[in-house]
């Protein structure tokens, strides 16, 4: 049985402050309590010098493609995108792959 690992990297807009980045991470982590499809979620600020400008990251895990889709469409996730991603992020890189 294969689960899905969902990795998202965020490149912040120039206007994004350190406080905003911290609040973004907190908002991302709060999705764990609100979205039942999430088997696992972690989020944090990048400190590696190899991040190619990506400053924030989110890693989550799902049972299958259907539950990943449920997460993508969940109102709490959509609100996170509207309140945090769109105003503060200039580029998003997402990777999905199967894990056993």
Residue frames as a rotation matrix with the C-alpha (Angstrom) as fourth column:
UNK 1
0.577 0.817 0.000 0.00
0.817 -0.577 0.000 0.00
0.000 0.000 -1.000 0.00
UNK 2
-0.502 -0.789 0.353 1.38
0.808 -0.574 -0.132 3.38
0.307 0.219 0.926 -1.01
UNK 3
0.414 0.529 -0.741 0.73
0.710 -0.697 -0.101 6.69
-0.570 -0.484 -0.664 0.66
UNK 4
0.454 -0.221 0.863 1.44
0.645 -0.587 -0.489 10.13
0.615 0.779 -0.123 -0.79
UNK 5
-0.118 -0.557 -0.822 4.07
0.820 -0.522 0.235 12.55
-0.560 -0.647 0.518 0.44
UNK 6
0.619 0.402 0.675 3.19
0.688 -0.691 -0.219 16.16
0.379 0.600 -0.704 -0.46
UNK 7
-0.150 -0.765 -0.627 6.04
0.856 -0.418 0.305 18.68
-0.496 -0.490 0.717 -0.25
UNK 8
0.697 0.394 0.599 5.50
0.631 -0.733 -0.253 22.39
0.340 0.554 -0.760 -0.87
UNK 9
-0.365 -0.833 -0.416 8.20
0.893 -0.440 0.097 25.07
-0.263 -0.336 0.904 -0.93
UNK 10
0.738 0.673 0.056 7.36
0.674 -0.727 -0.131 28.77
-0.047 0.134 -0.990 -0.71
UNK 11
-0.520 -0.817 0.249 9.38
0.824 -0.556 -0.106 31.75
0.225 0.150 0.963 -1.95
UNK 12
0.112 0.586 -0.803 8.29
0.805 -0.527 -0.272 34.86
-0.582 -0.616 -0.530 -0.06
UNK 13
0.641 0.136 0.756 7.54
0.557 -0.760 -0.336 38.24
0.528 0.636 -0.562 -1.57
UNK 14
-0.399 -0.867 0.297 10.04
0.451 -0.468 -0.760 41.00
0.798 -0.169 0.578 -0.73
UNK 15
-0.152 0.452 0.879 7.42
-0.582 -0.760 0.290 42.55
0.799 -0.468 0.379 1.58
UNK 16
0.668 0.436 -0.603 7.23
0.112 0.742 0.661 39.43
0.735 -0.509 0.447 3.77
UNK 17
0.180 -0.573 0.800 8.65
-0.856 -0.491 -0.160 40.10
0.484 -0.656 -0.579 7.25
UNK 18
-0.802 -0.519 -0.295 10.19
-0.266 0.753 -0.601 37.66
0.534 -0.404 -0.743 9.73
UNK 19
-0.693 0.620 0.368 7.04
-0.443 0.036 -0.896 37.96
-0.568 -0.784 0.250 11.86
UNK 20
0.256 0.799 -0.544 4.87
-0.946 0.091 -0.311 37.14
-0.199 0.594 0.779 8.86
UNK 21
-0.217 -0.407 -0.887 7.00
-0.595 0.776 -0.211 34.08
0.774 0.482 -0.410 8.09
UNK 22
-0.983 -0.138 0.125 6.57
-0.178 0.505 -0.845 32.86
0.054 -0.852 -0.521 11.69
UNK 23
-0.305 0.946 0.108 2.80
-0.619 -0.111 -0.777 33.43
-0.723 -0.304 0.620 11.51
UNK 24
0.136 0.273 -0.952 2.67
-0.949 0.311 -0.046 31.65
0.284 0.910 0.302 8.14
UNK 25
-0.682 -0.473 -0.558 4.32
-0.298 0.876 -0.378 28.57
0.668 -0.092 -0.739 9.67
UNK 26
-0.879 0.401 0.257 1.88
-0.204 0.172 -0.964 28.65
-0.431 -0.900 -0.070 12.60
UNK 27
0.030 0.930 -0.367 -1.08
-0.867 -0.159 -0.473 28.91
-0.498 0.332 0.801 10.25
UNK 28
-0.095 -0.138 -0.986 0.25
-0.769 0.639 -0.015 26.02
0.632 0.756 -0.167 8.15
UNK 29
-0.921 -0.328 -0.210 0.73
-0.119 0.751 -0.649 23.84
0.370 -0.573 -0.731 11.24
UNK 30
-0.609 0.747 0.269 -2.81
-0.562 -0.166 -0.810 24.64
-0.560 -0.644 0.521 12.42
UNK 31
-0.098 0.590 -0.801 -4.23
-0.929 0.235 0.287 22.74
0.358 0.772 0.525 9.46
UNK 32
-0.830 -0.279 -0.483 -3.45
-0.126 0.937 -0.326 19.49
0.544 -0.209 -0.813 11.35
UNK 33
-0.872 0.488 -0.022 -6.27
0.093 0.122 -0.988 20.23
-0.480 -0.864 -0.152 13.79
UNK 34
-0.200 0.846 -0.494 -8.81
-0.560 -0.512 -0.651 21.13
-0.804 0.146 0.576 11.12
UNK 35
0.151 0.195 -0.969 -8.33
-0.973 0.201 -0.111 18.81
0.173 0.960 0.221 8.14
UNK 36
0.529 0.154 0.834 -9.06
-0.559 0.803 0.207 15.13
-0.638 -0.576 0.511 8.83
UNK 37
0.982 -0.139 -0.130 -7.40
-0.029 0.569 -0.822 13.91
0.188 0.810 0.555 5.61
UNK 38
0.287 -0.939 0.190 -3.97
-0.727 -0.343 -0.595 14.88
0.624 0.033 -0.781 6.97
UNK 39
0.777 -0.147 -0.612 -2.07
0.387 0.879 0.279 11.88
0.497 -0.454 0.740 8.32
UNK 40
0.121 -0.824 -0.554 1.00
0.893 -0.153 0.423 14.04
-0.433 -0.546 0.718 9.03
UNK 41
0.727 0.002 0.686 1.98
0.412 -0.801 -0.434 17.67
0.549 0.599 -0.583 8.58
UNK 42
0.158 -0.673 -0.723 5.11
0.794 -0.348 0.498 19.64
-0.587 -0.653 0.479 9.39
UNK 43
0.709 0.016 0.705 6.03
0.498 -0.719 -0.484 23.18
0.499 0.695 -0.518 8.38
UNK 44
0.466 -0.585 -0.664 8.96
0.619 -0.320 0.717 25.45
-0.632 -0.745 0.213 9.05
UNK 45
0.870 -0.285 -0.402 11.34
-0.434 -0.830 -0.350 28.15
-0.234 0.478 -0.846 7.91
UNK 46
0.786 -0.618 0.025 14.32
0.501 0.613 -0.610 27.08
0.362 0.492 0.792 5.84
UNK 47
0.777 -0.608 -0.164 17.79
-0.308 -0.594 0.743 27.76
-0.549 -0.527 -0.649 7.26
UNK 48
0.240 -0.684 0.689 19.78
0.708 0.609 0.358 25.91
-0.664 0.402 0.631 4.60
UNK 49
-0.155 -0.388 -0.908 21.85
-0.370 -0.830 0.418 27.97
-0.916 0.401 -0.015 2.18
UNK 50
-0.959 -0.219 0.180 20.85
0.049 0.498 0.866 25.56
-0.279 0.839 -0.467 -0.59
UNK 51
-0.277 0.960 0.047 17.18
0.488 0.183 -0.853 26.60
-0.827 -0.214 -0.519 -0.68
UNK 52
-0.708 -0.065 0.704 17.40
0.697 -0.224 0.681 28.58
0.113 0.972 0.204 -3.94
UNK 53
-0.861 0.328 0.389 15.36
-0.292 -0.944 0.152 31.41
0.417 0.017 0.909 -2.41
UNK 54
0.145 0.921 -0.362 12.63
0.041 0.360 0.932 29.19
0.989 -0.150 0.014 -0.98
UNK 55
-0.572 -0.413 0.709 12.17
-0.535 -0.468 -0.704 30.28
0.622 -0.781 0.047 2.63
UNK 56
-0.211 0.606 0.767 9.28
-0.876 0.231 -0.424 28.18
-0.434 -0.761 0.482 3.91
UNK 57
-0.739 -0.055 -0.671 8.36
-0.426 0.810 0.402 24.53
0.522 0.583 -0.622 3.56
UNK 58
0.067 0.793 0.606 5.41
-0.933 0.265 -0.243 22.26
-0.353 -0.549 0.757 4.28
UNK 59
-0.812 -0.256 -0.525 5.45
-0.425 0.876 0.230 18.45
0.401 0.410 -0.819 4.24
UNK 60
-0.085 0.833 0.547 2.26
-0.902 0.169 -0.398 16.43
-0.424 -0.527 0.736 4.56
UNK 61
-0.971 -0.239 -0.024 1.17
-0.235 0.924 0.303 12.85
-0.051 0.300 -0.953 4.10
UNK 62
-0.065 0.991 -0.116 -2.02
-0.970 -0.090 -0.224 11.34
-0.233 0.098 0.968 2.72
UNK 63
0.031 0.195 0.980 -3.54
-0.215 0.959 -0.184 7.89
-0.976 -0.205 0.072 2.39
UNK 64
-0.208 -0.019 0.978 -4.11
0.857 0.480 0.191 8.23
-0.473 0.877 -0.084 -1.36
UNK 65
-0.873 -0.147 0.465 -4.84
0.417 -0.720 0.555 10.66
0.253 0.678 0.690 -4.19
UNK 66
0.048 0.985 0.168 -8.47
0.558 -0.166 0.813 10.99
0.828 0.055 -0.557 -3.09
UNK 67
0.564 0.147 -0.813 -7.53
0.815 -0.263 0.517 12.19
-0.138 -0.954 -0.267 0.41
UNK 68
-0.608 -0.770 -0.195 -4.91
0.672 -0.629 0.391 14.57
-0.424 0.106 0.900 -1.05
UNK 69
-0.637 0.458 0.621 -7.66
0.388 -0.505 0.771 16.01
0.666 0.732 0.144 -3.22
UNK 70
0.433 0.820 -0.374 -9.93
0.734 -0.079 0.675 16.30
0.524 -0.567 -0.636 -0.19
UNK 71
0.061 -0.546 -0.836 -7.21
0.827 -0.441 0.348 18.29
-0.558 -0.713 0.424 1.58
UNK 72
-0.835 -0.432 0.341 -6.65
0.550 -0.632 0.547 20.53
-0.021 0.644 0.765 -1.44
UNK 73
-0.404 0.783 0.473 -10.36
0.251 -0.402 0.880 21.38
0.880 0.474 -0.034 -1.57
UNK 74
-0.041 0.398 -0.916 -10.96
0.986 0.165 0.027 21.60
0.162 -0.902 -0.399 2.19
UNK 75
0.728 0.429 0.536 -12.29
0.395 -0.900 0.184 25.05
0.561 0.077 -0.824 3.22
UNK 76
0.850 -0.454 -0.268 -9.60
0.106 -0.351 0.930 25.45
-0.517 -0.819 -0.250 5.91
UNK 77
-0.116 -0.896 0.429 -6.83
0.756 0.200 0.623 24.78
-0.644 0.397 0.654 3.34
UNK 78
0.100 0.238 0.966 -8.48
0.886 -0.463 0.022 27.16
0.452 0.854 -0.257 0.88
UNK 79
0.967 0.248 0.056 -8.59
0.184 -0.837 0.516 29.84
0.175 -0.488 -0.855 3.58
UNK 80
0.407 -0.901 -0.147 -4.87
0.384 0.023 0.923 29.25
-0.829 -0.432 0.355 4.33
UNK 81
-0.253 -0.467 0.847 -4.14
0.961 -0.022 0.275 29.86
-0.110 0.884 0.454 0.63
UNK 82
0.415 0.524 0.744 -6.28
0.636 -0.752 0.175 33.02
0.651 0.400 -0.645 0.55
UNK 83
0.996 0.084 -0.004 -5.04
0.058 -0.648 0.760 34.47
0.061 -0.757 -0.650 3.87
UNK 84
0.543 -0.839 0.044 -1.37
-0.099 -0.012 0.995 33.44
-0.834 -0.544 -0.090 3.82
UNK 85
-0.059 -0.623 0.780 -0.13
0.763 0.476 0.437 32.14
-0.644 0.621 0.447 0.49
UNK 86
0.389 0.273 0.880 -1.56
0.880 -0.395 -0.266 34.69
0.275 0.878 -0.393 -1.96
UNK 87
0.990 0.048 0.133 -0.65
0.020 -0.978 0.207 37.82
0.140 -0.202 -0.969 0.06
UNK 88
0.654 -0.736 0.173 2.88
-0.504 -0.253 0.826 36.72
-0.564 -0.627 -0.537 1.05
UNK 89
0.018 -0.630 0.776 4.25
0.231 0.758 0.610 34.20
-0.973 0.168 0.159 -1.44
UNK 90
0.091 -0.044 -0.995 5.61
-0.818 -0.573 -0.050 34.93
-0.568 0.818 -0.088 -4.93
UNK 91
-0.128 -0.157 -0.979 6.38
-0.801 0.599 0.009 31.36
0.585 0.785 -0.202 -5.99
UNK 92
0.346 0.306 0.887 5.23
-0.754 0.654 0.069 27.89
-0.559 -0.692 0.457 -4.94
UNK 93
-0.381 -0.457 -0.804 6.92
-0.774 0.634 0.006 24.60
0.507 0.624 -0.595 -5.79
UNK 94
0.290 0.565 0.772 4.96
-0.853 0.519 -0.059 21.42
-0.434 -0.641 0.633 -5.02
UNK 95
-0.580 -0.482 -0.657 6.07
-0.671 0.739 0.050 17.80
0.462 0.470 -0.752 -5.29
UNK 96
0.417 0.693 0.589 3.87
-0.857 0.515 0.002 14.73
-0.302 -0.505 0.808 -4.77
UNK 97
-0.337 -0.514 -0.788 5.25
-0.714 0.686 -0.142 11.20
0.614 0.515 -0.598 -4.70
UNK 98
0.711 0.619 -0.334 4.31
-0.326 0.710 0.624 7.74
0.624 -0.334 0.707 -3.49
UNK 99
-0.430 -0.783 0.449 5.87
-0.845 0.174 -0.505 6.27
0.318 -0.597 -0.737 -0.35
UNK 100
0.020 0.426 -0.904 5.44
-0.030 0.904 0.426 2.79
0.999 0.019 0.030 1.11
